[in-house]
Amino acid sequence: MKKWTVLTLVLFALTVVLSACGGNANNNAGNAGNAGNAAEGANGAANSGEAKKRVVLVTPEKIGVNQFFTQMVEGLDKAAAEFNLETKVIESADPTQVEQNLRAAVAEKYDLIITAAFSAADALKKVATENPDQPFAIIDTVVDAPNVRSIEFREHEAAYLLGAAAGLSTKTGTVGAVVAMDVPLLGKYTSGFDQGLKSVKPDAKFLVNFVGSFTDPAKAKELALLQQSQGADFVAGMSAVGDSGVFEAAKEKGFYTAGQDTDRTGEDPEHVVLSQLKETDTVTYETAKDFAAGNFTYGSISYGLKENGVGITFVTAESSSPLSPFVGQENVDKLKKIRDDIVSGAVTVKNPLAP
């Protein structure tokens, strides 16, 4: 019995040893697998944790007051989604806050700081000069600094189309424009409009009145009523927020009008029959896209009819509103030909700001 007992103990010991060896082998394999998974996870984390480029938009006024700036936010949001950007909007209560908000954006170390409008130009010039290594961009005006991209619009080209539309459509031979302020930038609107108007109706009368503000609908309405009393059957709104006052006047007196920057025809298709478009969403998107792709350059660039940066409804862009009989499809077809001639260079629209 002792022999069997000894033999049994020996066999039992061998079983334990073999089991232990096999278990260690399995554990080592498992550890190796876990190490591989951990390494793979670390690589994935590194990839997903790659620092996003950070872009901020500093506006010279509150968002929602002027569609010009609302569109810019839409363009920035689109770029953020498509190019994995971290973005932020800093709204200024008024232009006097732009400088401090630009400084705040610099302090927060944003990779690209975008602002807009001539009301922000002086503040940007000062802050950009003090921060020569910080990239900036400004939309709708020019700031001459080596670290600033300035994006301009050839508004005079779109205004030419709007003036031509007015000339082709007017029944009285008198048209007008209610303009925010008598400043050089807005001269591109009135000059372009006048050139287009006279190209199709040389004897047309063009009335121009200035509101003195970008945010005074009551004054804009008063001036639109004045122009209507002087025989204008079409009055273009060129007064930013004030355009709503022009629209009210058109509805009350039964004349026709046009909005600015975005398609405003949906607000009153019977009277707001056209809109001069400025695609601020497009240029904001393209600016952020260039920065994300490493293609960002400084200096001045411009967007006109050729680049689809400006235009008018029904001619360069579709509208959800019905086309007004006041304008009519026959005139739209003529305007499309004029648009093509401007793009090809067959028709030259003079820029009043050019040397």
C-alpha positions in Angstrom: 0.0 0.0 0.0 2.9 2.3 0.7 4.2 1.9 -2.9 0.9 2.9 -4.3 0.7 5.8 -2.0 4.1 7.1 -3.0 3.3 6.6 -6.7 0.0 8.5 -6.3 1.8 11.4 -4.6 4.4 11.5 -7.4 1.7 11.6 -10.1 -0.2 14.3 -8.2 2.9 16.5 -8.0 3.6 16.2 -11.7 0.0 17.2 -12.5 0.3 20.3 -10.3 3.6 21.3 -12.0 2.3 20.8 -15.5 -0.9 22.8 -14.7 1.2 25.6 -13.3 3.4 25.8 -16.3 0.4 25.8 -18.7 -1.4 28.5 -16.7 1.7 30.7 -16.8 1.9 30.3 -20.5 -1.7 31.3 -21.0 -1.3 34.2 -18.6 1.8 35.4 -20.5 0.0 35.2 -23.8 -2.9 37.1 -22.3 -0.6 39.7 -20.9 1.1 40.1 -24.3 -2.4 40.5 -25.9 -3.3 43.1 -23.3 -0.1 45.0 -23.9 -0.8 45.0 -27.6 -4.3 46.3 -27.0 -3.0 48.9 -24.6 -0.5 50.1 -27.2 -3.2 50.3 -29.9 -5.4 52.2 -27.5 -2.6 54.6 -26.7 -2.0 55.3 -30.4 -5.7 55.8 -30.9 -5.9 58.2 -28.0 -2.9 60.1 -29.4 -4.6 60.4 -32.8 -7.9 61.4 -31.3 -6.2 63.7 -28.9 -4.4 65.7 -31.6 -4.8 69.4 -30.7 -7.6 71.1 -32.7 -6.9 74.4 -34.4 -8.8 77.1 -32.6 -10.6 79.9 -34.5 -12.5 82.8 -33.0 -14.9 85.3 -34.6 -15.0 88.7 -32.9 -18.1 90.7 -34.2 -18.5 94.5 -33.8 -22.1 94.1 -32.7 -24.5 91.6 -31.3 -25.4 88.6 -33.4 -29.0 88.6 -34.6 -29.3 92.3 -35.3 -27.7 92.3 -38.8 -27.8 89.2 -41.0 -24.4 90.1 -42.3 -22.9 88.8 -39.0 -25.4 86.0 -38.5 -24.2 84.5 -41.9 -20.6 84.6 -40.7 -21.4 82.5 -37.6 -23.2 80.0 -39.9 -20.1 79.8 -42.1 -17.8 79.4 -39.1 -20.0 76.6 -37.7 -19.9 74.8 -41.0 -16.1 75.0 -41.1 -15.8 73.7 -37.5 -17.9 70.7 -38.3 -16.1 69.8 -41.5 -12.5 70.5 -40.5 -12.5 69.6 -36.8 -11.9 73.1 -35.6 -12.6 74.5 -32.1 -14.5 77.7 -32.6 -15.9 80.5 -30.6 -17.8 83.8 -31.2 -17.2 86.9 -29.1 -19.9 89.4 -29.6 -19.3 93.1 -29.0 -22.1 95.2 -27.7 -20.8 98.0 -30.1 -17.6 98.8 -32.0 -16.0 100.4 -29.0 -15.6 96.9 -27.4 -13.9 95.4 -30.4 -10.4 96.2 -29.3 -10.8 94.7 -25.8 -12.4 91.6 -27.3 -9.6 91.2 -29.8 -7.1 91.4 -26.9 -9.1 88.8 -25.0 -8.9 86.5 -28.0 -5.1 87.0 -28.2 -4.8 86.3 -24.5 -6.8 83.1 -25.0 -4.2 82.0 -27.6 -6.6 81.4 -30.5 -4.7 80.3 -33.6 -6.7 82.5 -35.9 -8.8 85.6 -35.0 -11.4 86.8 -37.5 -13.3 90.0 -37.3 -15.4 92.1 -39.7 -16.5 95.5 -41.0 -14.7 98.9 -41.3 -15.9 99.7 -37.8 -13.4 97.1 -36.5 -10.5 98.2 -38.7 -8.8 100.6 -36.4 -8.9 98.3 -33.4 -7.6 95.4 -35.5 -4.7 97.5 -36.9 -3.6 98.4 -33.4 -3.9 94.9 -31.9 -2.3 93.2 -35.0 0.7 95.6 -34.9 1.2 94.8 -31.2 1.0 91.0 -31.9 3.0 90.4 -35.1 3.1 86.6 -34.7 -0.7 86.3 -34.3 -2.7 85.5 -37.5 -5.8 87.7 -38.1 -8.4 88.1 -40.8 -10.9 90.8 -41.4 -14.0 90.6 -43.6 -15.4 93.4 -45.7 -12.6 95.9 -45.4 -8.8 96.2 -45.7 -6.3 96.4 -42.9 -2.7 96.8 -44.1 -0.6 94.6 -41.8 1.7 91.7 -42.5 -0.2 89.3 -40.2 -3.7 90.2 -41.5 -5.7 88.6 -44.3 -8.2 91.2 -45.6 -11.3 89.9 -47.5 -13.1 92.4 -49.7 -16.2 92.1 -51.8 -16.8 93.6 -55.2 -20.2 95.0 -54.1 -20.2 97.3 -57.1 -20.6 94.3 -59.4 -23.8 93.1 -57.6 -25.0 96.7 -57.3 -24.6 97.1 -61.1 -27.0 94.2 -61.5 -29.5 95.6 -59.0 -29.3 99.0 -60.8 -29.9 97.3 -64.1 -32.8 95.4 -62.7 -34.3 98.6 -61.4 -33.8 100.3 -64.8 -35.4 97.4 -66.7 -38.3 97.2 -64.3 -39.3 100.8 -63.4 -42.4 102.3 -64.9 -41.9 105.8 -63.7 -38.2 106.2 -64.8 -37.4 107.3 -61.2 -35.7 104.9 -58.7 -34.0 105.5 -55.4 -31.7 104.1 -52.7 -31.8 104.7 -48.9 -28.2 104.3 -47.8 -26.9 103.9 -44.2 -24.1 106.4 -44.3 -22.1 108.6 -46.7 -18.9 106.6 -46.4 -16.5 105.3 -49.1 -17.5 101.6 -48.7 -21.1 102.4 -49.5 -20.1 104.4 -52.5 -19.4 101.0 -54.1 -23.2 100.3 -53.8 -24.5 103.6 -55.0 -21.9 104.0 -57.8 -22.4 100.4 -59.0 -26.2 100.8 -58.9 -26.0 104.0 -60.9 -23.7 102.5 -63.5 -26.1 99.5 -64.0 -29.2 101.7 -64.0 -27.8 104.1 -66.7 -26.5 101.1 -68.8 -30.1 100.1 -69.5 -32.0 103.3 -69.0 -29.7 106.3 -69.6 -32.4 108.9 -68.8 -33.5 107.4 -65.5 -33.5 109.5 -62.4 -31.6 108.1 -59.3 -32.5 109.5 -55.9 -30.0 108.9 -53.0 -30.6 109.7 -49.3 -28.4 108.8 -46.3 -29.8 107.7 -42.9 -26.7 108.5 -40.9 -26.8 105.2 -39.1 -26.9 101.4 -39.8 -29.6 100.9 -37.2 -32.4 103.4 -37.7 -35.4 101.9 -39.4 -37.6 104.9 -38.6 -35.3 107.3 -40.4 -34.9 104.9 -43.3 -38.7 104.6 -43.6 -39.0 108.4 -43.7 -36.5 108.7 -46.5 -38.1 105.9 -48.5 -41.5 107.7 -48.3 -39.8 110.9 -49.4 -38.4 109.2 -52.5 -41.7 107.6 -53.3 -43.3 111.0 -53.1 -40.8 112.2 -55.7 -41.9 109.5 -58.2 -39.7 106.5 -57.3 -41.5 103.2 -57.9 -38.4 101.2 -56.7 -36.4 102.1 -53.7 -33.4 99.9 -52.8 -32.7 99.4 -49.1 -28.9 99.9 -48.4 -29.2 100.8 -44.8 -28.5 97.5 -42.9 -31.0 97.2 -40.0 -32.7 100.3 -41.5 -33.9 98.3 -44.5 -36.9 97.0 -42.4 -38.1 100.6 -42.4 -37.8 100.8 -46.2 -39.9 97.6 -46.4 -42.6 99.1 -44.2 -42.8 102.1 -46.4 -43.0 100.0 -49.5 -45.9 98.0 -48.1 -47.8 101.0 -47.0 -47.5 102.9 -50.3 -47.4 100.0 -52.7 -43.9 100.6 -54.3 -41.2 98.0 -54.7 -37.9 97.6 -52.9 -34.9 95.3 -52.4 -32.9 94.1 -49.3 -29.2 93.6 -48.7 -26.7 90.8 -47.8 -29.3 87.9 -47.5 -32.5 87.0 -49.4 -35.0 89.3 -47.8 -37.8 88.7 -50.3 -39.5 86.1 -48.1 -40.5 88.9 -45.7 -42.9 90.5 -48.2 -42.6 89.0 -51.7 -45.2 91.4 -53.0 -43.0 94.4 -52.3 -39.5 93.2 -51.5 -38.8 91.9 -55.0 -35.0 91.5 -55.0 -32.1 91.3 -52.7 -28.4 92.2 -53.3 -26.4 89.3 -51.8 -23.1 89.3 -50.0 -22.1 85.8 -49.1 -20.3 86.4 -45.8 -21.0 82.8 -44.8 -19.0 81.6 -47.8 -16.0 83.8 -47.2 -15.9 83.0 -43.4 -16.0 79.3 -44.3 -13.3 79.6 -46.9 -11.1 81.6 -44.6 -11.4 78.9 -41.8 -10.9 76.2 -44.4 -7.7 77.7 -45.7 -6.4 78.0 -42.2 -7.3 74.4 -41.3 -5.6 73.1 -44.5 -2.5 75.1 -44.0 -3.2 77.3 -47.0 -3.8 80.6 -45.2 -2.1 83.6 -46.7 -2.0 87.3 -45.8 -2.8 90.3 -47.9 -6.0 91.3 -49.6 -8.3 89.0 -51.6 -11.7 89.9 -53.1 -14.9 88.1 -53.9 -17.2 89.2 -56.8 -19.6 87.7 -59.2 -17.0 85.3 -60.6 -16.4 83.8 -57.2 -20.1 83.8 -56.2 -19.2 86.2 -53.4 -21.9 88.7 -54.4 -25.0 88.6 -56.5 -28.7 89.2 -56.6 -31.7 86.9 -56.1 -33.2 85.2 -59.1 -30.2 86.0 -61.2 -27.2 84.5 -59.4 -29.1 82.6 -56.7 -32.4 80.9 -56.4 -35.1 82.1 -54.0 -38.0 80.4 -52.3 -40.1 83.5 -53.1 -42.0 83.8 -56.3 -40.6 86.1 -58.9 -42.4 89.4 -58.9 -44.2 90.5 -62.1 -42.6 93.9 -61.6 -39.3 92.3 -62.5 -40.4 89.4 -64.7 -38.6 86.5 -66.3 -37.7 88.4 -69.4 -35.7 90.9 -67.4 -34.1 88.2 -65.3 -32.8 86.6 -68.5 -31.4 89.9 -69.6 -29.7 90.3 -66.2 -28.2 86.9 -66.4 -26.6 87.9 -69.7 -25.2 91.1 -68.0 -23.9 89.0 -65.2 -22.0 86.7 -67.7 -20.6 89.8 -69.4 -19.2 91.2 -66.2 -17.6 87.8 -65.3 -16.1 87.5 -68.8 -14.8 91.1 -68.7 -17.0 92.2 -71.6 -18.6 94.7 -69.2 -16.4 96.6 -66.8 -17.9 97.9 -63.6 -15.9 100.8 -62.2 -14.9 100.5 -58.6 -15.2 104.1 -57.1 -12.5 103.2 -54.5 -9.9 102.1 -57.1 -7.0 104.5 -57.8 
